[in-house]
């Protein structure tokens, strides 16, 4: 696929980051539901995705495969993709422990069209993936290229508006731009891991901000037809220190007086039947 605004230096920085924390997350993520014959997906995603039994599903940026294997538990024929060999080793171990059938492919997202020449009924991404992408238009084209005509793209992601706030401040303090900038924000190492606060992550990371307009525009330019965009006032982790427990178990919301903002969104789009796969 040509015409990708790719930042290979940042990819190398981020690969070192994810290689370091894969084993940490294998120890700290809650995988007990999967081992007990259940799944780890929230009710929002399960309801909005609908029945996946027998459908082929491609999970982009799958990390250690907990969500990938959850869709397998619900009957999908799953393929997970990630650029981190350490993450995929943990995904394979977890698949073995659960006895769930799954295929895992090692590839950078931008190399995927050359590595995986298949189309799927569903392409899926879960929370915390867009910030690692330097070219959102290329991402959307890759999503479309791996969808069968009539296939579904579904994502849940933290709301871009949430990302403007300082995640160490007591209240709502704007610290980051809402609008995209070409150069990534370089985060230093030596900070607690989000899944295991007792582990100090030595490696830094390079991340981008994408607005809601960027996301919708990229999908539209790739030829996908949005079916819905839903915004929610709760999020499945404590993203800001001031957050309080939400109505859903394990979810958080802003306290009274500040709870007027979107925290997470879901989006479902379809590749029109009869459309071409693009470049």
N, C-alpha and C positions, 0 to 999 in steps of 0.2 A: 504494500500500500504506500503510495507516494504522497509527498506534501505533508509530512508530519513535522511539527515544531517540537522536536525532541530534545530534551536536556539530559544527555547521557551522563554528565558529571553528577547531576542530582540523582539520577537512577542508581549510580554507584554508591553514593552516600546512603540512599534509602535501602539499598540491598544489604549493606553492612548492618544497618539498623535492624531490619527484620530478621536477618540471620542471627543476630545476637539474642533477640527476645523470643524466638520460636519455642525453645524449650521452656522458657519461663511461662509462656502462655499455655503450653501443654500441661504444666503443673497447676496453673492458677485459674484457668477457665473451668466453669462448672460443666463437666461432661457426664456427671452422674445420671441425668435423665436419659442421655443416649445409651449409656451402659445398661440402664434399667428398662430399655425397650420403648422409650418415649423420644421426644425431640426437644430442642432448645429454642424454637421459634416462638415469637409472641403471637397472640391471637389476632392482632391487626394484620400481620403479613399473611397468616394462614387464611384468614377470611377474604382478604383482598386478592390474593393470588387465585383462590379457588382450587378445585380438584386437580392435582398434578399426577394422579395415578397413571402410569404407563407413558407419560410424556417425557421427552428428552429435555434435559435442563443443563444449561451451561452456566456455571457460577464463576464470574470473573473476580480476580483478586480474592481468592478463597481463603488465604492464610492457612490455618491448621485444620480447616474442613469441618468445623462444627455445624455451620449452617448447611453446607453441602450435604453432609450426612443426615441432617434433619429432613431435608427434602427427599432424600432416599428413603428415610423411614416412612414418609408419607406417600411413597410409591413411585417417585420420579426416577428416571434413568439418568444418573448424574455424572457430569464431568466438571471437575474443579480445576481452575487455572491459577497459578501464582508464579512469581519470578524468583521466589526464595526456595532453594533446595531444602534448607533446614525446616521450613514450614511444611513443605510437602512430605518430608520424612515423617513428621508428626501426624500429618493427615492420614498417611498410609497406616501408621501404627494404630490410630484411632479407628480407622475402618476395619482393621483386623480384629481389634478388641470388641467392636460392636457386631461384627459379622455382616455389616452392610456392604452391598456391592457399590463400588465407586471407581471411577477412573480419574487420575490426577495427572495434569500436564504441566511441565515446567516451561514457562515462557513469560517474557515481558509482554504486557498487554499489546504494545505496538508491534511486536513480532508475531503475534498470534495468527494473523491471516496466512503467514508462510508456514506456520507449524501445525495448524489445525484447519484443514480444508473441509469442514463440515458445517451443516446448519442444524438448528435445534428448534424445538417447539417453544422453548422458553429460554431467555437470557436473563440472568438475575445478578444483582449486586446488593450487598448489605451495607450497614452503616460504617462510615469512616474510610471510604475509598477514593472519593473524588479529589481530596486534597493532595493525593500523591501523583496526580496527572498533570503533565505540562501542556497537553494539547487536548482540549475537551471535544473539539470538532472531530479529531481522529478517533477518539474514544467512541463517539456516537456512530461514526461510520463503521467501526469494527463491530459494535453491537448489532447494527442493521445487517452487516454482511454475514453474521452467524445466526441470523433468524430465518426460519423458513417463511415463505409467503403466508400471511395470516398468523404468524407467530407472535408471542407476547414478550415484551420487555417489562420487567418489574424491578423497582428499587425502593429501598428505604434509606434515608440519609439524614444526617443532622442538618437542620435548617441553616442556610447561609447567614441569616440574620443573627443566629446564636453565636456564630464564629467571630463576630466583631468584639465580643466582650472579653475582658481580662479574666482568665480562669483562676486567678489567685486573689482577686479583689473581693472584699466583703459584699459589696453591692453590685450594681450594674455599671461598670466603668468601660467605656469604649476604648479599645486599645489597638484594634486591627482594622484594616480597610474592608469594607463590604465588597467593593468592586475589584475585579481581577487585575493583577499586575503581572507582567511577563516574567519578571525575575522572582524566584521563589523566596519565601521567608526561610532563613536558615536558623534552625533551632539548635542550641548547643546540647552536648551530652551532659552526663552527670545529673540526671533528674529521676525521680521515682517513676517506675512503670505504671501505666494506667490500670493494669490488671493485678499487679502485685506491688503495692507501695513500699514493701520492704526491699525490693530489688532496685538498685540504682543503675539505670541504663547508661552505659558509657558512651555509646555512639550518638551522634547528632542526626538530624533529619532535615530534609528540604521539602517544603509544602507550599501549595498554591491555594488561593481563595477563588471560588467560582460563585457568581451570583445566581439567583433563581432564573433571571433572564438568560444568562449564559447557558444554563442547563437545558431549558426549553428550546432555545434557539438552536443549539447543537443537535438535538433530537429531531427537530423539524427539518433542518437542513439535510439530515441524513435520510429523510424520507419516512420517518416514523410518525404515526398519528396518535397523539396523546388521547387516552380515554378518560383519565382523571388525574387530578393533583389534589392530594389531601394534606392538610397541615394540622399538627397536633400540639397541645400545650403541655405535654409530658414527654419525657425522654428516658430510655432505659439505662441511664447511668447518671451519677451526680456530676454534671458538667460544670457547675459553678458552686462555690462554697455556700452561697445563700440558699440553695435549693432545699426543698423539704420533700418528704415522702408524698408520692402521688396516689391516685386511686388504684392503679394497678400495682401489684406486688413487684418490688424491685425497680419501679419507675419513680422519677422525680419531676417536680414542677417548681416554678418560681413561687415565693410566698405571696400572700395576699397583699394587694397593692402594687405588685410588680408582675402579676400573672396575666398580662395582656399580650404576650408575645408568642410567636410560633417557635417551637423548639426542634421539631422534627417534621419531615414530610415523607409521603409516599407518592410514587408516580407509576402509572401503568400506561404503556403505549403499545401500539400494534404495527407490525409491518404489513402494509396493505397486500391483500391477495393479488397475485399477478405482477407484483413489482419486481424490478431487477435488483440484484445484490449490490450494485455499485462497484466501486473500484477496490 
